[in-house]
Amino acid sequence: MNIEKVISYINTNRGNGQKKSLNRLFQLLSRLDHPQKSLSFIHITGTNGKGSTASFFQSILREAGLNVGLFTSPHLEVINERIRLNNEYIADADLIRIMKKIEPVILELEEELNEKFYAFELLTTVTFLYFQEKQPDVIILEAGIGGRLDSTNVIETPDVAVITSIGIDHVKILGNSKEAIMNEKVQILKKNGHLVVGPVESSLKKIAFDWAEKVDGQLTFVETDQIEVISSTKNHQKFNYHSFLDVELSFLGLHQIENACVVLEACEILKEKGYPLTDEVIYRGLKKATWSGRFEKIAEEPLFYIDGAHNRVSVNRLVETLEELFPNQKFHFVVGMMRDKDYEAMLEKVFPLAQEFLIISPDPYRGFDASRVANDLEAKGYKARAFFEIEDVLTYIKEQIPKEEIVIQYGSLYLVGDIKKALS
């Protein structure tokens, strides 16, 4: 087996089984002696902010001297990014070895069930087996989509679970209302577990209370009225939250402060479980945390930020951040989105801030038609150009955009990855 064969299992749309329950995945894990049962987890779900929140946890726990596993999605450049131990990517050799070990079990079970496993189910299984070997102190486990039927939800009660935010996304899978989506995500709270929930409406809190009552779980909600923003610059921001004073982040935007408050509440719970988390460790961990593709500055002249905003909520937050950091400024937007997203609405969000649009599809099959989108923008009176290679976009930015102006990329994490690959 080689890495290409591994990727054919864990990074392609190979599945055809119905996702009405997690039974199929439980059967696979049962034949592998339940590797997930020997591990400790922090479980994360939410519409936006999962990656940033995972990075905050990772940085704090590493600062505390713990060995930390991390499972996130999607990847930006290589699939190995998704599985990390102490922030080191899993090696190709480990991916190959583990997939070779479980391939006969997968094929046997697929034949019995007359169904193919989805790639994410197999990637989750590889993750559990890898961490079973390495035995980290804790694994930060990010859900792929939703919660109830997400492959990561086969774990037993984690040390703490968190919901970062609730917005409208993946409506075909999760439902087209915040209430339906909350009902899916809240089910990462297991029996006698503890769930921290980021800022949500009262109707969503009721859903959480109802579920917590069913599973004898506990809830903690982030209290936004306790957040006091002290300063916000182009390089960092500071805030107070309850007894945590002058907390500093390198992440920008109010939404990142809210994500950090989710983590602060979760750390209080982890302290009670014996985690060696002093306030000083938490402060240092939050300050040092970084996460690729989240309003990340990649060039100075012109200023060039890349951001993974890819739904209405995250684009709203991007606009808030831009208006706060660069008042009265117009931007050159590099935009690429999947055609099944509400991309017209997400383009309209930035119209008041737009000087120019550089349009490129993030995927030749699933991405929108760059030429048509650029033509539509021009018909509305906006300057827009379509591109077909990311290298051409970068050349245009370097040669045509004045050094004192600002470029912002958003719309797809896949496009973030393409830009980082091209630059490296």
Buried (B, 14 or more C-beta within 10 A) or exposed (E): BEBEEBBBBBBEEBBEBEBEEBEBBEBBBEBBEBBBEEBBBBBBBBBBBBBBBBBBBBBBBBBBEBBBBBBBBBBBBBBBBBBBBBEEBBEBEBBBBBBEEBBEBBEEBBEEBEBBBBBBBBBBBBBBBBBBEBEBBBBBBBBBBBBBBBBBBBBEBBBBBBBBBBBBBBEEEBBEEBEBBBBBBBBBBBEEBBBBBBBBEEEBBEBBBEBBEEBEBBBBBBEEEEBEEEEBEEEEBBBBBEEBEEBBBBBBBBBBBBBBBBBBBBBBBBBEEEBEBEBEBBBBBBBBBEBBBBBBEBBEEBBBBBBBBBBBBBBBBBBEBBEBBBEEEEBBBBBBBBEEBBBEEBBEBBEEBBBBBBBBBBBEEBBBEBBEBBBBBBEEEBEBBBBEEBEBBBEBBEEEBEEEBBBBBBBBBBBBBBBBEEEE
